[in-house]
Amino acid sequence: MSNEDRNLREQDGMSVDIVPIPKDGELRRFFERLRATGTLKVNDGGHEYVIKISSSQMTNEARDFLARGGPIPE
């Protein structure tokens, strides 16, 4: 299998497991804040990380765009 044929999650080393978020608590508040901003910078004991969130579903608008093909109209 070529790299082009591989799942993007495999290429990025992302897990395919889905971890449920509890209905309340610190983790829930963290994800609510992350969803609101789209990106958070986190400091963990001197290590700094940038956390970005994106939907795992394709929007209907994106699906229509991909199905249409051809050049982008100006």
Phi and psi in radians as a Rosetta constraint file:
Dihedral C 1 N 2 CA 2 C 2 CIRCULARHARMONIC -1.366 0.35
Dihedral N 2 CA 2 C 2 N 3 CIRCULARHARMONIC 2.844 0.35
Dihedral C 2 N 3 CA 3 C 3 CIRCULARHARMONIC -1.058 0.35
Dihedral N 3 CA 3 C 3 N 4 CIRCULARHARMONIC -0.550 0.35
Dihedral C 3 N 4 CA 4 C 4 CIRCULARHARMONIC -1.180 0.35
Dihedral N 4 CA 4 C 4 N 5 CIRCULARHARMONIC -0.465 0.35
Dihedral C 4 N 5 CA 5 C 5 CIRCULARHARMONIC -1.534 0.35
Dihedral N 5 CA 5 C 5 N 6 CIRCULARHARMONIC -0.169 0.35
Dihedral C 5 N 6 CA 6 C 6 CIRCULARHARMONIC -1.346 0.35
Dihedral N 6 CA 6 C 6 N 7 CIRCULARHARMONIC 2.667 0.35
Dihedral C 6 N 7 CA 7 C 7 CIRCULARHARMONIC -1.126 0.35
Dihedral N 7 CA 7 C 7 N 8 CIRCULARHARMONIC 2.387 0.35
Dihedral C 7 N 8 CA 8 C 8 CIRCULARHARMONIC -1.018 0.35
Dihedral N 8 CA 8 C 8 N 9 CIRCULARHARMONIC -0.598 0.35
Dihedral C 8 N 9 CA 9 C 9 CIRCULARHARMONIC -1.118 0.35
Dihedral N 9 CA 9 C 9 N 10 CIRCULARHARMONIC -0.648 0.35
Dihedral C 9 N 10 CA 10 C 10 CIRCULARHARMONIC -1.151 0.35
Dihedral N 10 CA 10 C 10 N 11 CIRCULARHARMONIC -0.723 0.35
Dihedral C 10 N 11 CA 11 C 11 CIRCULARHARMONIC -1.116 0.35
Dihedral N 11 CA 11 C 11 N 12 CIRCULARHARMONIC -0.694 0.35
Dihedral C 11 N 12 CA 12 C 12 CIRCULARHARMONIC -1.477 0.35
Dihedral N 12 CA 12 C 12 N 13 CIRCULARHARMONIC -0.057 0.35
Dihedral C 12 N 13 CA 13 C 13 CIRCULARHARMONIC 1.255 0.35
Dihedral N 13 CA 13 C 13 N 14 CIRCULARHARMONIC 0.372 0.35
Dihedral C 13 N 14 CA 14 C 14 CIRCULARHARMONIC -1.443 0.35
Dihedral N 14 CA 14 C 14 N 15 CIRCULARHARMONIC 2.567 0.35
Dihedral C 14 N 15 CA 15 C 15 CIRCULARHARMONIC -1.302 0.35
Dihedral N 15 CA 15 C 15 N 16 CIRCULARHARMONIC 2.522 0.35
Dihedral C 15 N 16 CA 16 C 16 CIRCULARHARMONIC -1.604 0.35
Dihedral N 16 CA 16 C 16 N 17 CIRCULARHARMONIC -0.064 0.35
Dihedral C 16 N 17 CA 17 C 17 CIRCULARHARMONIC -1.281 0.35
Dihedral N 17 CA 17 C 17 N 18 CIRCULARHARMONIC 2.500 0.35
Dihedral C 17 N 18 CA 18 C 18 CIRCULARHARMONIC -1.826 0.35
Dihedral N 18 CA 18 C 18 N 19 CIRCULARHARMONIC 2.134 0.35
Dihedral C 18 N 19 CA 19 C 19 CIRCULARHARMONIC -1.791 0.35
Dihedral N 19 CA 19 C 19 N 20 CIRCULARHARMONIC 2.072 0.35
Dihedral C 19 N 20 CA 20 C 20 CIRCULARHARMONIC -1.238 0.35
Dihedral N 20 CA 20 C 20 N 21 CIRCULARHARMONIC 2.528 0.35
Dihedral C 20 N 21 CA 21 C 21 CIRCULARHARMONIC -1.730 0.35
Dihedral N 21 CA 21 C 21 N 22 CIRCULARHARMONIC 2.296 0.35
Dihedral C 21 N 22 CA 22 C 22 CIRCULARHARMONIC -1.027 0.35
Dihedral N 22 CA 22 C 22 N 23 CIRCULARHARMONIC 2.730 0.35
Dihedral C 22 N 23 CA 23 C 23 CIRCULARHARMONIC -1.201 0.35
Dihedral N 23 CA 23 C 23 N 24 CIRCULARHARMONIC -0.392 0.35
Dihedral C 23 N 24 CA 24 C 24 CIRCULARHARMONIC -2.568 0.35
Dihedral N 24 CA 24 C 24 N 25 CIRCULARHARMONIC 3.008 0.35
Dihedral C 24 N 25 CA 25 C 25 CIRCULARHARMONIC 1.939 0.35
Dihedral N 25 CA 25 C 25 N 26 CIRCULARHARMONIC -3.117 0.35
Dihedral C 25 N 26 CA 26 C 26 CIRCULARHARMONIC -1.072 0.35
Dihedral N 26 CA 26 C 26 N 27 CIRCULARHARMONIC -0.726 0.35
Dihedral C 26 N 27 CA 27 C 27 CIRCULARHARMONIC -1.111 0.35
Dihedral N 27 CA 27 C 27 N 28 CIRCULARHARMONIC -0.734 0.35
Dihedral C 27 N 28 CA 28 C 28 CIRCULARHARMONIC -1.058 0.35
Dihedral N 28 CA 28 C 28 N 29 CIRCULARHARMONIC -0.819 0.35
Dihedral C 28 N 29 CA 29 C 29 CIRCULARHARMONIC -1.108 0.35
Dihedral N 29 CA 29 C 29 N 30 CIRCULARHARMONIC -0.662 0.35
Dihedral C 29 N 30 CA 30 C 30 CIRCULARHARMONIC -1.054 0.35
Dihedral N 30 CA 30 C 30 N 31 CIRCULARHARMONIC -0.835 0.35
Dihedral C 30 N 31 CA 31 C 31 CIRCULARHARMONIC -1.214 0.35
Dihedral N 31 CA 31 C 31 N 32 CIRCULARHARMONIC -0.575 0.35
Dihedral C 31 N 32 CA 32 C 32 CIRCULARHARMONIC -1.104 0.35
Dihedral N 32 CA 32 C 32 N 33 CIRCULARHARMONIC -0.746 0.35
Dihedral C 32 N 33 CA 33 C 33 CIRCULARHARMONIC -1.155 0.35
Dihedral N 33 CA 33 C 33 N 34 CIRCULARHARMONIC -0.734 0.35
Dihedral C 33 N 34 CA 34 C 34 CIRCULARHARMONIC -1.089 0.35
Dihedral N 34 CA 34 C 34 N 35 CIRCULARHARMONIC -0.754 0.35
Dihedral C 34 N 35 CA 35 C 35 CIRCULARHARMONIC -1.087 0.35
Dihedral N 35 CA 35 C 35 N 36 CIRCULARHARMONIC -0.670 0.35
Dihedral C 35 N 36 CA 36 C 36 CIRCULARHARMONIC -1.178 0.35
Dihedral N 36 CA 36 C 36 N 37 CIRCULARHARMONIC -0.627 0.35
Dihedral C 36 N 37 CA 37 C 37 CIRCULARHARMONIC -1.752 0.35
Dihedral N 37 CA 37 C 37 N 38 CIRCULARHARMONIC -0.474 0.35
Dihedral C 37 N 38 CA 38 C 38 CIRCULARHARMONIC 1.526 0.35
Dihedral N 38 CA 38 C 38 N 39 CIRCULARHARMONIC -0.502 0.35
Dihedral C 38 N 39 CA 39 C 39 CIRCULARHARMONIC -2.572 0.35
Dihedral N 39 CA 39 C 39 N 40 CIRCULARHARMONIC 2.398 0.35
Dihedral C 39 N 40 CA 40 C 40 CIRCULARHARMONIC -2.291 0.35
Dihedral N 40 CA 40 C 40 N 41 CIRCULARHARMONIC 2.553 0.35
Dihedral C 40 N 41 CA 41 C 41 CIRCULARHARMONIC -1.805 0.35
Dihedral N 41 CA 41 C 41 N 42 CIRCULARHARMONIC 2.202 0.35
Dihedral C 41 N 42 CA 42 C 42 CIRCULARHARMONIC -2.080 0.35
Dihedral N 42 CA 42 C 42 N 43 CIRCULARHARMONIC 2.330 0.35
Dihedral C 42 N 43 CA 43 C 43 CIRCULARHARMONIC -1.908 0.35
Dihedral N 43 CA 43 C 43 N 44 CIRCULARHARMONIC 2.154 0.35
Dihedral C 43 N 44 CA 44 C 44 CIRCULARHARMONIC -2.214 0.35
Dihedral N 44 CA 44 C 44 N 45 CIRCULARHARMONIC 1.634 0.35
Dihedral C 44 N 45 CA 45 C 45 CIRCULARHARMONIC 1.008 0.35
Dihedral N 45 CA 45 C 45 N 46 CIRCULARHARMONIC 0.761 0.35
Dihedral C 45 N 46 CA 46 C 46 CIRCULARHARMONIC 1.621 0.35
Dihedral N 46 CA 46 C 46 N 47 CIRCULARHARMONIC -0.177 0.35
Dihedral C 46 N 47 CA 47 C 47 CIRCULARHARMONIC -1.741 0.35
Dihedral N 47 CA 47 C 47 N 48 CIRCULARHARMONIC 2.260 0.35
Dihedral C 47 N 48 CA 48 C 48 CIRCULARHARMONIC -1.916 0.35
Dihedral N 48 CA 48 C 48 N 49 CIRCULARHARMONIC 2.328 0.35
Dihedral C 48 N 49 CA 49 C 49 CIRCULARHARMONIC -2.219 0.35
Dihedral N 49 CA 49 C 49 N 50 CIRCULARHARMONIC 2.556 0.35
Dihedral C 49 N 50 CA 50 C 50 CIRCULARHARMONIC -1.862 0.35
Dihedral N 50 CA 50 C 50 N 51 CIRCULARHARMONIC 2.110 0.35
Dihedral C 50 N 51 CA 51 C 51 CIRCULARHARMONIC -1.859 0.35
Dihedral N 51 CA 51 C 51 N 52 CIRCULARHARMONIC 2.162 0.35
Dihedral C 51 N 52 CA 52 C 52 CIRCULARHARMONIC -2.071 0.35
Dihedral N 52 CA 52 C 52 N 53 CIRCULARHARMONIC 2.567 0.35
Dihedral C 52 N 53 CA 53 C 53 CIRCULARHARMONIC -2.109 0.35
Dihedral N 53 CA 53 C 53 N 54 CIRCULARHARMONIC 2.483 0.35
Dihedral C 53 N 54 CA 54 C 54 CIRCULARHARMONIC -2.589 0.35
Dihedral N 54 CA 54 C 54 N 55 CIRCULARHARMONIC 2.660 0.35
Dihedral C 54 N 55 CA 55 C 55 CIRCULARHARMONIC -1.276 0.35
Dihedral N 55 CA 55 C 55 N 56 CIRCULARHARMONIC 2.494 0.35
Dihedral C 55 N 56 CA 56 C 56 CIRCULARHARMONIC -1.514 0.35
Dihedral N 56 CA 56 C 56 N 57 CIRCULARHARMONIC -0.031 0.35
Dihedral C 56 N 57 CA 57 C 57 CIRCULARHARMONIC -1.817 0.35
Dihedral N 57 CA 57 C 57 N 58 CIRCULARHARMONIC 2.558 0.35
Dihedral C 57 N 58 CA 58 C 58 CIRCULARHARMONIC -1.492 0.35
Dihedral N 58 CA 58 C 58 N 59 CIRCULARHARMONIC 2.384 0.35
Dihedral C 58 N 59 CA 59 C 59 CIRCULARHARMONIC -1.276 0.35
Dihedral N 59 CA 59 C 59 N 60 CIRCULARHARMONIC 2.773 0.35
Dihedral C 59 N 60 CA 60 C 60 CIRCULARHARMONIC -1.077 0.35
Dihedral N 60 CA 60 C 60 N 61 CIRCULARHARMONIC -0.631 0.35
Dihedral C 60 N 61 CA 61 C 61 CIRCULARHARMONIC -1.083 0.35
Dihedral N 61 CA 61 C 61 N 62 CIRCULARHARMONIC -0.766 0.35
Dihedral C 61 N 62 CA 62 C 62 CIRCULARHARMONIC -1.168 0.35
Dihedral N 62 CA 62 C 62 N 63 CIRCULARHARMONIC -0.703 0.35
Dihedral C 62 N 63 CA 63 C 63 CIRCULARHARMONIC -1.089 0.35
Dihedral N 63 CA 63 C 63 N 64 CIRCULARHARMONIC -0.756 0.35
Dihedral C 63 N 64 CA 64 C 64 CIRCULARHARMONIC -1.090 0.35
Dihedral N 64 CA 64 C 64 N 65 CIRCULARHARMONIC -0.736 0.35
Dihedral C 64 N 65 CA 65 C 65 CIRCULARHARMONIC -1.051 0.35
Dihedral N 65 CA 65 C 65 N 66 CIRCULARHARMONIC -0.819 0.35
Dihedral C 65 N 66 CA 66 C 66 CIRCULARHARMONIC -1.175 0.35
Dihedral N 66 CA 66 C 66 N 67 CIRCULARHARMONIC -0.630 0.35
Dihedral C 66 N 67 CA 67 C 67 CIRCULARHARMONIC -1.249 0.35
Dihedral N 67 CA 67 C 67 N 68 CIRCULARHARMONIC -0.501 0.35
Dihedral C 67 N 68 CA 68 C 68 CIRCULARHARMONIC -1.191 0.35
Dihedral N 68 CA 68 C 68 N 69 CIRCULARHARMONIC -0.761 0.35
Dihedral C 68 N 69 CA 69 C 69 CIRCULARHARMONIC 1.161 0.35
Dihedral N 69 CA 69 C 69 N 70 CIRCULARHARMONIC 3.130 0.35
Dihedral C 69 N 70 CA 70 C 70 CIRCULARHARMONIC 1.348 0.35
Dihedral N 70 CA 70 C 70 N 71 CIRCULARHARMONIC -3.084 0.35
Dihedral C 70 N 71 CA 71 C 71 CIRCULARHARMONIC -1.243 0.35
Dihedral N 71 CA 71 C 71 N 72 CIRCULARHARMONIC 2.762 0.35
Dihedral C 71 N 72 CA 72 C 72 CIRCULARHARMONIC -1.365 0.35
Dihedral N 72 CA 72 C 72 N 73 CIRCULARHARMONIC 2.183 0.35
Dihedral C 72 N 73 CA 73 C 73 CIRCULARHARMONIC -1.155 0.35
Dihedral N 73 CA 73 C 73 N 74 CIRCULARHARMONIC 2.532 0.35
